[in-house]
């Protein structure tokens, strides 16, 4: 069975922390309704993203997109700041 990959969708979420130079950590929070219990569930996940110009600060809402692997953990790049 061939696994189908999702399209590269941009995600807008909160910039959470500083990792190293040219790297940031973005916290993405998703809400969905449980199919049987009908309860709203929150999922939080942190993504490591590449920041070429090193211009973002903690608390900024940024837009990230899936890209080529920059390192072992970095698979996203920062597009812009909202």
PyMOL commands that set and color helices and strands:
alter all, ss='L'
color gray80, all
select strands_A, chain A and resi 11-18+23-33+40-50+61-66+76-81
alter strands_A, ss='S'
color yellow, strands_A
deselect
rebuild
show_as cartoon
